[in-house]
């Protein structure tokens, strides 16, 4: 009797997961596309960090995960109950649901609003009187359903139990009060600080000669890729969490500050008003601001395969190493769906 291929896949996946060393776990830098009005005025995107061994005891406290939990996403936000960072379980953060089977394949505004509101009423009431948020106002909607707003690239790396325990202790003991500043204490600054904690000497926070000192999500991701090429023990891999179609039509990979000024044409009026300033922006982009990222061949995840982000298991011998070309990637699948990669 022939066993259907899909059953073979899940049997193999389960055996591989069960035989994986217990000490291995994953973290990921989650580079989130620019979308909507932000894509026009400030197309640098957003950034958060994910950990498979760390879970949320509450929105503001961390703990070790149980074996069946997928981990947590942590990020810095502006204007949410005065907190500097908040932690949300992986699936709700991406899809506003706790069960992958409940994540829709397509979405519309009423459904997005309903799913977010349901999760808010069940799990986010502790934030107090925080607005939901929308196009012109930040609110708790940033915490749930991120994949309805934008595509996300996960730059996955390995962590150790000792690193994760030390990180939990540090975050739980430190004051969690917001001093958000777009220039010097933004979401990318937070992610860079986390990576510096895990990988001392990586220097993820400092490049003062570029972008006027502004740290952008793309720059932090580029530094992680560059660091991983010198430290193969990180086993860095790039995976894509696609934008769920229907609510937003597209999103684009975030740019550096200099790159966004050039791509949106803002450098032209700046150059007319001050040729020196315009020249500095162009030079900044050419020397430091391109930050190439290996995202075109990223393996695509779905709500049902999100465990791959946690486990680090490779499928059918596919190579996801950022140091070289990937085999069996999903770039052809994206072209078949009519989607375009962007840098």
Buried (B, 14 or more C-beta within 10 A) or exposed (E): EEEEEEEEEEEEBEEBBEEEEEEBBBBBBBBBBBBBEBBEEBBBBBBBBBBBBBBBBEBBEBBEBEEEBBBBBBBBBBBBBEBBBBBBBBBBBBBBBBEBEEBBEEBEEEBBBEBBBEBBEEBBEEBEEBEEBEEEEBBBBBBBBBBBBBBBBBBBBBBEEEBBEEBBEEBEEEEBEBEBEEEEBBBBBBBBBBBBBBBEEBEBBEBEEBBEEBBBBBBBBBBBBEBBEEEEEBBBBBBBBBBBBBBBEBBBBBBBBBBBBBBBEBBEEBBEEEEEEBEBBBEBBEEBBBBEBBBBBBBBBEBEBBBBBBBBBBBEEBBBBBEEEBEBBBBEEBEEEEBEBBE
